[in-house]
């Protein structure tokens, strides 16, 4: 099966939808119980479910734009090829995580992106697609999802200007 057909089949099989940051996703878990806002750190705007999880699919030629969320996000590799997760830590250090199954190439099955950092992902060179999962705790809420502004992020981290220019989308406003 060729890659475009396989990607279409995966999108259909898992009922994936276009994600605002790029790629396709579907939430497949949201804990029933919630943590009250008062018991959470101040960065949270409201109550949060204990945890959420999604399927996430990126194909070659697409990327997940730089964004940040208020919780830690654990990424899990399921199928396909290597996915690069670019993390700009609060101190400006760039870390590129290789999520995949080729341990000889430094790939890992799981990785955690810390809360509040800017991050983006893209299929590695030669990768056709990556099907991964993302688990967030406390649970993800779109009200606290923030897409990066290309110019502002470049000013904040000029040493990563080229990568930021490649992996940011124009914010519609």
Buried (B, 14 or more C-beta within 10 A) or exposed (E): EEBEEBBEEBBEEBEBEEBEBBBBBBEEEBBEEBBEEEEBEEEBEEBBBEBBBBBBBBBBEBBBBBBBBBBBBBBBBBEBBBBBBBBBBEEEEEEEBBBBBEEEEEBBEEBEBEBBBBBBBBBBEEBBBBBBBBBBBBBBBEEBEEBBBBEEBBEBBEEBEEBBEBBBBEEEE
